[in-house]
């Protein structure tokens, strides 16, 4: 079994500060308690490279395995986060990988 890393990149379509604050609240409230989630990190880039392109914010959720990711997508606690990010973003990218140890 391989751990899965779920990355979401967001370009906000409105006020960045209020969108980031609301997204952070929703993430803290809903995602960590979902079965199979091993860690959750989110926030704006702190990179000095400036290579974020058009993206303003990133969410990274780690899952113990593929089955945990599959259970997360329809999970009721995932829905408010997905709905907010979808509605508050001008662009959004989701990328999942198998983590290599």
Secondary structure, DSSP 8 states (H G I E B T S, - for coil): ---EEEEEEEEESS-HHHHHHHHHHHHHHHTTTSTTEEEEEEEE---SS---TT--EEEEEEESSHHHHHHHHT-HHHHHHHHHHHHHEEEEEEEEEE---
